Each structure stands twice: as C-alpha cells, then as structure tokens.
C-alpha cells in the first residue's frame, strides 16, 4: 500500500515539473517563489479543467500536461471581432475541435462564484 501512495507523490512531482517547476528562472528567492506560485496555479487549473469539463472525453480525462498542451491548449484558431462581439473561429479539420467546444460550453455553464 505504501508503494501506491509513493507513486501518487511521484505523479504530482512529474506533473509539477511539466508545468514549469523543472526550470526555476532566477537565483532570486522572490522571483522563484512567484514562478512556483504560477506553476502550481497552472497545475491546479489543468486538473480542474480535466475534472469539470473533460471527465468523459477519451484521451483527455486523464491526460498528462504535455498531451493537454498539444491537444487542447495550443489552439489553432483565430479570434475575430464582428458587430461588437468576439468570435473564436476554430479550424474544422482540427481533430480536437469537438473536445474544445464541449470543454468551453461546460466551463461557461458553471455557476458564478459569489
């Protein structure tokens, strides 16, 4: 049982390194603290996106950060302004377009925190 909990810790360390903890940018303690905060926020946001919006999308529900980055976060799209509205035009041939739109719809349907 101890080995499984240790594997969980190693998974979190690997995820943290993939989110930016692998290369701290400075010799300054304050700059590195800010960098660690940003990397941990990115890791938490990635986990919440997968939990709330991608829980049933095959290939993304338990994806590694690198996979999420190349399949979902690097979006081949164009943001256009028209009639006082903004439109996100996603390439129709992109294989993860449906997963992105499902994720976006689910996240925007969440109630606002009050």
C-alpha positions as CSV (number, residue, x, y, z in Angstrom):
1,X,0.0,0.0,0.0
2,X,2.9,2.4,0.7
3,X,4.3,2.0,-2.8
4,X,1.0,3.2,-4.3
5,X,1.0,6.4,-2.2
6,X,4.6,7.0,-3.2
7,X,3.6,6.6,-6.9
8,X,1.0,9.2,-6.4
9,X,3.5,11.6,-5.0
10,X,5.8,10.9,-7.9
11,X,3.0,11.6,-10.3
12,X,2.4,15.0,-8.7
13,X,6.1,15.8,-8.9
14,X,6.2,14.8,-12.6
15,X,3.2,17.0,-13.3
16,X,4.7,19.9,-11.4
17,X,7.9,19.7,-13.5
18,X,5.9,19.6,-16.7
19,X,4.1,22.7,-15.6
20,X,7.3,24.7,-15.1
21,X,8.9,23.7,-11.9
22,X,11.6,21.9,-13.8
23,X,13.4,25.2,-14.6
24,X,13.3,27.9,-12.0
25,X,14.3,31.1,-13.7
26,X,16.4,33.0,-11.2
27,X,18.8,33.0,-8.4
28,X,16.4,35.3,-6.5
29,X,14.3,33.7,-3.9
30,X,11.3,36.1,-4.6
31,X,11.3,35.5,-8.3
32,X,11.4,31.7,-7.8
33,X,8.6,31.9,-5.3
34,X,6.5,33.8,-7.9
35,X,7.4,31.2,-10.5
36,X,6.4,28.3,-8.2
37,X,3.1,30.0,-7.5
38,X,2.4,30.4,-11.2
39,X,3.4,26.8,-11.9
40,X,1.2,25.5,-9.1
41,X,-1.8,27.6,-10.3
42,X,-1.3,26.3,-13.8
43,X,-1.3,22.7,-12.5
44,X,-4.4,23.3,-10.4
45,X,-6.2,24.9,-13.3
46,X,-5.3,22.0,-15.6
47,X,-6.6,19.5,-13.0
48,X,-9.9,21.4,-12.6
49,X,-10.4,21.7,-16.3
50,X,-10.0,17.9,-16.7
51,X,-12.2,17.2,-13.7
52,X,-15.1,19.6,-14.5
53,X,-15.2,19.7,-18.3
54,X,-13.2,16.7,-19.7
55,X,-14.2,13.9,-17.4
56,X,-15.8,11.9,-20.2
57,X,-13.6,12.9,-23.1
58,X,-11.5,9.9,-24.1
59,X,-7.8,10.8,-24.3
60,X,-8.1,14.0,-22.2
61,X,-9.8,12.9,-19.0
62,X,-6.5,11.6,-17.5
63,X,-4.0,13.2,-19.9
64,X,-0.6,14.4,-19.0
65,X,0.1,18.1,-19.1
66,X,2.2,17.7,-22.3
67,X,-0.8,16.0,-24.0
68,X,-3.2,18.7,-22.8
69,X,-0.8,21.4,-24.1
70,X,-0.6,19.9,-27.6
71,X,-4.2,18.7,-28.0
72,X,-6.2,21.5,-26.3
73,X,-4.2,24.5,-25.1
74,X,-2.3,25.2,-28.3
75,X,-5.5,26.1,-30.2
76,X,-5.3,26.6,-34.0
77,X,-7.9,29.3,-34.1
78,X,-8.5,33.0,-34.9
79,X,-10.2,35.5,-32.7
80,X,-12.3,37.8,-34.8
81,X,-14.4,40.9,-33.9
82,X,-17.7,41.5,-35.6
83,X,-20.7,43.5,-34.7
84,X,-19.4,44.3,-31.2
85,X,-18.9,40.6,-30.5
86,X,-15.9,38.3,-30.5
87,X,-15.9,35.1,-32.3
88,X,-13.4,32.3,-32.0
89,X,-13.0,30.6,-35.3
90,X,-11.6,27.1,-34.9
91,X,-10.2,25.2,-37.8
92,X,-12.8,22.5,-38.7
93,X,-10.1,19.9,-39.6
94,X,-8.5,20.1,-36.1
95,X,-9.1,16.7,-34.5
96,X,-9.8,18.2,-31.0
97,X,-12.3,20.8,-32.1
98,X,-15.3,19.0,-30.6
99,X,-13.4,18.3,-27.3
100,X,-12.5,22.0,-27.1
101,X,-16.1,23.2,-27.8
102,X,-17.5,20.7,-25.3
103,X,-15.0,21.9,-22.7
104,X,-15.8,25.6,-23.3
105,X,-19.5,25.0,-23.1
106,X,-19.3,23.1,-19.9
107,X,-17.0,25.7,-18.3
108,X,-19.1,28.6,-19.3
109,X,-22.2,26.8,-18.0
110,X,-20.8,26.6,-14.4
111,X,-22.4,29.0,-12.0
112,X,-20.5,32.1,-10.9
113,X,-18.8,32.0,-7.6
114,X,-20.4,34.5,-5.2
